[in-house]
Amino acid sequence: MDFVGLAGLIVGLIALLVAIYGIRDVREQVKFLVTLERNRLFANVIHTMVWRVVERIGDAERFQSSSDMHEFTMLARALDSKQTLDSAQEYANKETLTLAQDMVSHGLAKWRDDVDENSVGEILKEWQNDKNAAALKKIFGDRPPLSEPSKDLMS
């Protein structure tokens, strides 16, 4: 093989690597744009749905209907194929309750008469516990807790 053929092979391999890098970069950018759009729409969904559980106090601005939920669930499922329609809607509903609770605690709104504030608090407390447990599992894996004695130590 002469020098020109070897140089051509090297240039071809470099071009192939650049093309692969470019394809991966474009895929990451598209995923980022879908994530960004999902987050934008999600913000609209929770700000719209919060008025289902709280009443405006004073001159709160008007909000549009919650018709964006369908779009949000479609984008959430596009990003994560493990998401179901129910899990995406449940997530949005619980984030809505979290925002509503924050608004009430800051004096920007009050709970509607047909909403039980204690039930909302329990739902959100349970949800936060589930999120904390998932985060700990992600950090520590499936190792047994430190409070449980090891079977090796008991022998």
PyRosetta script that sets phi, psi and omega in degrees:
from pyrosetta import init, pose_from_sequence

init()
pose = pose_from_sequence("MDFVGLAGLIVGLIALLVAIYGIRDVREQVKFLVTLERNRLFANVIHTMVWRVVERIGDAERFQSSSDMHEFTMLARALDSKQTLDSAQEYANKETLTLAQDMVSHGLAKWRDDVDENSVGEILKEWQNDKNAAALKKIFGDRPPLSEPSKDLMS")
pose.set_psi(1, 129.5)
pose.set_omega(1, -178.1)
pose.set_phi(2, -84.1)
pose.set_psi(2, 173.6)
pose.set_omega(2, -176.4)
pose.set_phi(3, -63.5)
pose.set_psi(3, -39.1)
pose.set_omega(3, -179.2)
pose.set_phi(4, -65.0)
pose.set_psi(4, -42.2)
pose.set_omega(4, 178.8)
pose.set_phi(5, -65.2)
pose.set_psi(5, -40.7)
pose.set_omega(5, 178.4)
pose.set_phi(6, -66.5)
pose.set_psi(6, -43.1)
pose.set_omega(6, 178.3)
pose.set_phi(7, -62.5)
pose.set_psi(7, -41.1)
pose.set_omega(7, 178.0)
pose.set_phi(8, -63.0)
pose.set_psi(8, -39.8)
pose.set_omega(8, 177.9)
pose.set_phi(9, -64.0)
pose.set_psi(9, -43.2)
pose.set_omega(9, 179.9)
pose.set_phi(10, -64.9)
pose.set_psi(10, -44.1)
pose.set_omega(10, 178.2)
pose.set_phi(11, -62.7)
pose.set_psi(11, -40.7)
pose.set_omega(11, 178.4)
pose.set_phi(12, -62.8)
pose.set_psi(12, -42.9)
pose.set_omega(12, 178.1)
pose.set_phi(13, -65.2)
pose.set_psi(13, -40.3)
pose.set_omega(13, 178.0)
pose.set_phi(14, -63.7)
pose.set_psi(14, -42.1)
pose.set_omega(14, 178.4)
pose.set_phi(15, -62.4)
pose.set_psi(15, -39.0)
pose.set_omega(15, 177.6)
pose.set_phi(16, -63.2)
pose.set_psi(16, -44.0)
pose.set_omega(16, 179.0)
pose.set_phi(17, -63.9)
pose.set_psi(17, -40.7)
pose.set_omega(17, 177.5)
pose.set_phi(18, -63.7)
pose.set_psi(18, -40.7)
pose.set_omega(18, 179.5)
pose.set_phi(19, -64.6)
pose.set_psi(19, -42.9)
pose.set_omega(19, 178.5)
pose.set_phi(20, -63.1)
pose.set_psi(20, -44.0)
pose.set_omega(20, 177.7)
pose.set_phi(21, -60.4)
pose.set_psi(21, -43.0)
pose.set_omega(21, 179.8)
pose.set_phi(22, -62.1)
pose.set_psi(22, -42.3)
pose.set_omega(22, 178.9)
pose.set_phi(23, -63.3)
pose.set_psi(23, -44.9)
pose.set_omega(23, 179.1)
pose.set_phi(24, -63.7)
pose.set_psi(24, -40.4)
pose.set_omega(24, -179.9)
pose.set_phi(25, -63.4)
pose.set_psi(25, -43.2)
pose.set_omega(25, 179.3)
pose.set_phi(26, -63.8)
pose.set_psi(26, -41.0)
pose.set_omega(26, 178.9)
pose.set_phi(27, -62.0)
pose.set_psi(27, -41.3)
pose.set_omega(27, 178.4)
pose.set_phi(28, -65.5)
pose.set_psi(28, -40.0)
pose.set_omega(28, 179.5)
pose.set_phi(29, -66.7)
pose.set_psi(29, -39.3)
pose.set_omega(29, 178.1)
pose.set_phi(30, -65.1)
pose.set_psi(30, -43.0)
pose.set_omega(30, 178.1)
pose.set_phi(31, -61.9)
pose.set_psi(31, -39.8)
pose.set_omega(31, 177.6)
pose.set_phi(32, -62.5)
pose.set_psi(32, -43.0)
pose.set_omega(32, 179.7)
pose.set_phi(33, -64.8)
pose.set_psi(33, -39.6)
pose.set_omega(33, 176.7)
pose.set_phi(34, -65.1)
pose.set_psi(34, -41.2)
pose.set_omega(34, 177.7)
pose.set_phi(35, -62.1)
pose.set_psi(35, -44.1)
pose.set_omega(35, 179.3)
pose.set_phi(36, -61.5)
pose.set_psi(36, -44.5)
pose.set_omega(36, 179.4)
pose.set_phi(37, -64.8)
pose.set_psi(37, -40.6)
pose.set_omega(37, 177.4)
pose.set_phi(38, -61.5)
pose.set_psi(38, -44.0)
pose.set_omega(38, -179.2)
pose.set_phi(39, -66.2)
pose.set_psi(39, -38.0)
pose.set_omega(39, 177.0)
pose.set_phi(40, -62.8)
pose.set_psi(40, -47.5)
pose.set_omega(40, 179.9)
pose.set_phi(41, -66.3)
pose.set_psi(41, -37.6)
pose.set_omega(41, 179.3)
pose.set_phi(42, -61.0)
pose.set_psi(42, -41.9)
pose.set_omega(42, 177.5)
pose.set_phi(43, -60.0)
pose.set_psi(43, -42.3)
pose.set_omega(43, 177.3)
pose.set_phi(44, -63.0)
pose.set_psi(44, -40.6)
pose.set_omega(44, -179.0)
pose.set_phi(45, -62.1)
pose.set_psi(45, -50.4)
pose.set_omega(45, -175.9)
pose.set_phi(46, -70.0)
pose.set_psi(46, -33.2)
pose.set_omega(46, 178.2)
pose.set_phi(47, -70.8)
pose.set_psi(47, -27.3)
pose.set_omega(47, 176.5)
pose.set_phi(48, -78.2)
pose.set_psi(48, -45.2)
pose.set_omega(48, -174.4)
pose.set_phi(49, -74.5)
pose.set_psi(49, -19.9)
pose.set_omega(49, -177.4)
pose.set_phi(50, -60.3)
pose.set_psi(50, -28.7)
pose.set_omega(50, -177.7)
pose.set_phi(51, -74.6)
pose.set_psi(51, -3.2)
pose.set_omega(51, 173.6)
pose.set_phi(52, -77.1)
pose.set_psi(52, -21.9)
pose.set_omega(52, -175.5)
pose.set_phi(53, -118.1)
pose.set_psi(53, -10.4)
pose.set_omega(53, 176.9)
pose.set_phi(54, -130.2)
pose.set_psi(54, 159.4)
pose.set_omega(54, 177.0)
pose.set_phi(55, -108.5)
pose.set_psi(55, 146.8)
pose.set_omega(55, 178.9)
pose.set_phi(56, -68.6)
pose.set_psi(56, 145.6)
pose.set_omega(56, 173.2)
pose.set_phi(57, -119.3)
pose.set_psi(57, 127.4)
pose.set_omega(57, 179.0)
pose.set_phi(58, 75.9)
pose.set_psi(58, -144.7)
pose.set_omega(58, -175.6)
pose.set_phi(59, -97.6)
pose.set_psi(59, 64.1)
pose.set_omega(59, 175.8)
pose.set_phi(60, -75.9)
pose.set_psi(60, 143.6)
pose.set_omega(60, -178.2)
pose.set_phi(61, -72.1)
pose.set_psi(61, 158.3)
pose.set_omega(61, 179.9)
pose.set_phi(62, -76.7)
pose.set_psi(62, 146.0)
pose.set_omega(62, 179.1)
pose.set_phi(63, -118.3)
pose.set_psi(63, 153.5)
pose.set_omega(63, 178.8)
pose.set_phi(64, -78.2)
pose.set_psi(64, 170.7)
pose.set_omega(64, -179.8)
pose.set_phi(65, -70.0)
pose.set_psi(65, 170.0)
pose.set_omega(65, -176.0)
pose.set_phi(66, -89.8)
pose.set_psi(66, 36.3)
pose.set_omega(66, -178.8)
pose.set_phi(67, -72.4)
pose.set_psi(67, -8.1)
pose.set_omega(67, -179.7)
pose.set_phi(68, -77.9)
pose.set_psi(68, -9.4)
pose.set_omega(68, -177.1)
pose.set_phi(69, -57.2)
pose.set_psi(69, -41.5)
pose.set_omega(69, -178.7)
pose.set_phi(70, -62.0)
pose.set_psi(70, -44.5)
pose.set_omega(70, 178.0)
pose.set_phi(71, -63.0)
pose.set_psi(71, -41.4)
pose.set_omega(71, 179.2)
pose.set_phi(72, -60.7)
pose.set_psi(72, -46.8)
pose.set_omega(72, -178.4)
pose.set_phi(73, -65.1)
pose.set_psi(73, -35.0)
pose.set_omega(73, 177.8)
pose.set_phi(74, -64.2)
pose.set_psi(74, -45.3)
pose.set_omega(74, -180.0)
pose.set_phi(75, -68.1)
pose.set_psi(75, -39.1)
pose.set_omega(75, 178.7)
pose.set_phi(76, -62.1)
pose.set_psi(76, -40.8)
pose.set_omega(76, 179.4)
pose.set_phi(77, -72.5)
pose.set_psi(77, -28.2)
pose.set_omega(77, 177.1)
pose.set_phi(78, -68.6)
pose.set_psi(78, -34.9)
pose.set_omega(78, 179.4)
pose.set_phi(79, -77.6)
pose.set_psi(79, -36.6)
pose.set_omega(79, -177.1)
pose.set_phi(80, -132.2)
pose.set_psi(80, 105.3)
pose.set_omega(80, -175.9)
pose.set_phi(81, -66.6)
pose.set_psi(81, -16.1)
pose.set_omega(81, 177.7)
pose.set_phi(82, -77.4)
pose.set_psi(82, -16.5)
pose.set_omega(82, 178.7)
pose.set_phi(83, -67.9)
pose.set_psi(83, 139.8)
pose.set_omega(83, 171.9)
pose.set_phi(84, -106.5)
pose.set_psi(84, 167.1)
pose.set_omega(84, 176.8)
pose.set_phi(85, -58.4)
pose.set_psi(85, -44.2)
pose.set_omega(85, -179.3)
pose.set_phi(86, -65.3)
pose.set_psi(86, -41.6)
pose.set_omega(86, -177.8)
pose.set_phi(87, -67.9)
pose.set_psi(87, -36.6)
pose.set_omega(87, 177.8)
pose.set_phi(88, -67.2)
pose.set_psi(88, -42.4)
pose.set_omega(88, 178.8)
pose.set_phi(89, -68.3)
pose.set_psi(89, -38.1)
pose.set_omega(89, 178.3)
pose.set_phi(90, -62.6)
pose.set_psi(90, -43.2)
pose.set_omega(90, 178.4)
pose.set_phi(91, -60.3)
pose.set_psi(91, -46.7)
pose.set_omega(91, 179.6)
pose.set_phi(92, -62.8)
pose.set_psi(92, -41.4)
pose.set_omega(92, -179.7)
pose.set_phi(93, -64.5)
pose.set_psi(93, -40.2)
pose.set_omega(93, -179.2)
pose.set_phi(94, -72.4)
pose.set_psi(94, -34.5)
pose.set_omega(94, 174.5)
pose.set_phi(95, -67.3)
pose.set_psi(95, -34.1)
pose.set_omega(95, 176.2)
pose.set_phi(96, -62.4)
pose.set_psi(96, -44.9)
pose.set_omega(96, 178.4)
pose.set_phi(97, -64.0)
pose.set_psi(97, -36.3)
pose.set_omega(97, 177.8)
pose.set_phi(98, -63.3)
pose.set_psi(98, -45.8)
pose.set_omega(98, 177.8)
pose.set_phi(99, -62.6)
pose.set_psi(99, -43.1)
pose.set_omega(99, 179.5)
pose.set_phi(100, -60.5)
pose.set_psi(100, -43.9)
pose.set_omega(100, 179.3)
pose.set_phi(101, -62.4)
pose.set_psi(101, -41.0)
pose.set_omega(101, 177.2)
pose.set_phi(102, -63.2)
pose.set_psi(102, -42.1)
pose.set_omega(102, -179.3)
pose.set_phi(103, -65.0)
pose.set_psi(103, -40.7)
pose.set_omega(103, 178.6)
pose.set_phi(104, -66.9)
pose.set_psi(104, -43.3)
pose.set_omega(104, -178.0)
pose.set_phi(105, -67.1)
pose.set_psi(105, -23.8)
pose.set_omega(105, 177.9)
pose.set_phi(106, -94.9)
pose.set_psi(106, 4.9)
pose.set_omega(106, 176.8)
pose.set_phi(107, 76.0)
pose.set_psi(107, 18.7)
pose.set_omega(107, 179.7)
pose.set_phi(108, -90.9)
pose.set_psi(108, -14.9)
pose.set_omega(108, -178.5)
pose.set_phi(109, -155.1)
pose.set_psi(109, 172.0)
pose.set_omega(109, 173.7)
pose.set_phi(110, -134.0)
pose.set_psi(110, 154.4)
pose.set_omega(110, -179.9)
pose.set_phi(111, -67.2)
pose.set_psi(111, 142.3)
pose.set_omega(111, 174.2)
pose.set_phi(112, -65.9)
pose.set_psi(112, 156.1)
pose.set_omega(112, -177.8)
pose.set_phi(113, -61.5)
pose.set_psi(113, -31.1)
pose.set_omega(113, -176.7)
pose.set_phi(114, -89.4)
pose.set_psi(114, 7.6)
pose.set_omega(114, 179.3)
pose.set_phi(115, -108.4)
pose.set_psi(115, 126.2)
pose.set_omega(115, 178.3)
pose.set_phi(116, -86.8)
pose.set_psi(116, 109.6)
pose.set_omega(116, -176.3)
pose.set_phi(117, -60.2)
pose.set_psi(117, -36.6)
pose.set_omega(117, 179.9)
pose.set_phi(118, -66.6)
pose.set_psi(118, -39.3)
pose.set_omega(118, 177.9)
pose.set_phi(119, -64.8)
pose.set_psi(119, -41.1)
pose.set_omega(119, 177.7)
pose.set_phi(120, -61.3)
pose.set_psi(120, -44.5)
pose.set_omega(120, 178.9)
pose.set_phi(121, -59.7)
pose.set_psi(121, -41.5)
pose.set_omega(121, 179.2)
pose.set_phi(122, -66.6)
pose.set_psi(122, -42.8)
pose.set_omega(122, 178.6)
pose.set_phi(123, -60.2)
pose.set_psi(123, -46.5)
pose.set_omega(123, -178.3)
pose.set_phi(124, -69.1)
pose.set_psi(124, -35.4)
pose.set_omega(124, 177.7)
pose.set_phi(125, -64.9)
pose.set_psi(125, -44.4)
pose.set_omega(125, 178.4)
pose.set_phi(126, -63.6)
pose.set_psi(126, -41.7)
pose.set_omega(126, 179.4)
pose.set_phi(127, -64.3)
pose.set_psi(127, -42.2)
pose.set_omega(127, 178.6)
pose.set_phi(128, -64.7)
pose.set_psi(128, -39.2)
pose.set_omega(128, 176.7)
pose.set_phi(129, -62.2)
pose.set_psi(129, -41.4)
pose.set_omega(129, 177.9)
pose.set_phi(130, -63.8)
pose.set_psi(130, -41.6)
pose.set_omega(130, 178.5)
pose.set_phi(131, -64.9)
pose.set_psi(131, -40.4)
pose.set_omega(131, 178.7)
pose.set_phi(132, -64.8)
pose.set_psi(132, -41.8)
pose.set_omega(132, 179.3)
pose.set_phi(133, -64.0)
pose.set_psi(133, -40.4)
pose.set_omega(133, 178.3)
pose.set_phi(134, -65.2)
pose.set_psi(134, -39.2)
pose.set_omega(134, 178.8)
pose.set_phi(135, -65.7)
pose.set_psi(135, -42.1)
pose.set_omega(135, 178.8)
pose.set_phi(136, -65.8)
pose.set_psi(136, -38.8)
pose.set_omega(136, 178.1)
pose.set_phi(137, -63.9)
pose.set_psi(137, -38.1)
pose.set_omega(137, 178.5)
pose.set_phi(138, -65.4)
pose.set_psi(138, -38.2)
pose.set_omega(138, -178.4)
pose.set_phi(139, -73.9)
pose.set_psi(139, -49.3)
pose.set_omega(139, -171.9)
pose.set_phi(140, -100.2)
pose.set_psi(140, -10.3)
pose.set_omega(140, -178.9)
pose.set_phi(141, 75.4)
pose.set_psi(141, -151.7)
pose.set_omega(141, -176.3)
pose.set_phi(142, -97.9)
pose.set_psi(142, 22.5)
pose.set_omega(142, 178.5)
pose.set_phi(143, -66.1)
pose.set_psi(143, 147.7)
pose.set_omega(143, 178.0)
pose.set_phi(144, -68.7)
pose.set_psi(144, 151.0)
pose.set_omega(144, 179.0)
pose.set_phi(145, -62.1)
pose.set_psi(145, 157.8)
pose.set_omega(145, -178.5)
pose.set_phi(146, -66.8)
pose.set_psi(146, -23.7)
pose.set_omega(146, -176.7)
pose.set_phi(147, -73.6)
pose.set_psi(147, -20.4)
pose.set_omega(147, 178.2)
pose.set_phi(148, -87.3)
pose.set_psi(148, 126.6)
pose.set_omega(148, 179.1)
pose.set_phi(149, -69.5)
pose.set_psi(149, 144.4)
pose.set_omega(149, 179.2)
pose.set_phi(150, -72.3)
pose.set_psi(150, 144.7)
pose.set_omega(150, 178.4)
pose.set_phi(151, -65.7)
pose.set_psi(151, -28.8)
pose.set_omega(151, 178.9)
pose.set_phi(152, -66.1)
pose.set_psi(152, -35.4)
pose.set_omega(152, -178.8)
pose.set_phi(153, -73.3)
pose.set_psi(153, -27.5)
pose.set_omega(153, -176.5)
pose.set_phi(154, -82.7)
pose.set_psi(154, -12.4)
pose.set_omega(154, -177.4)
pose.set_phi(155, -79.9)
pose.dump_pdb("model.pdb")
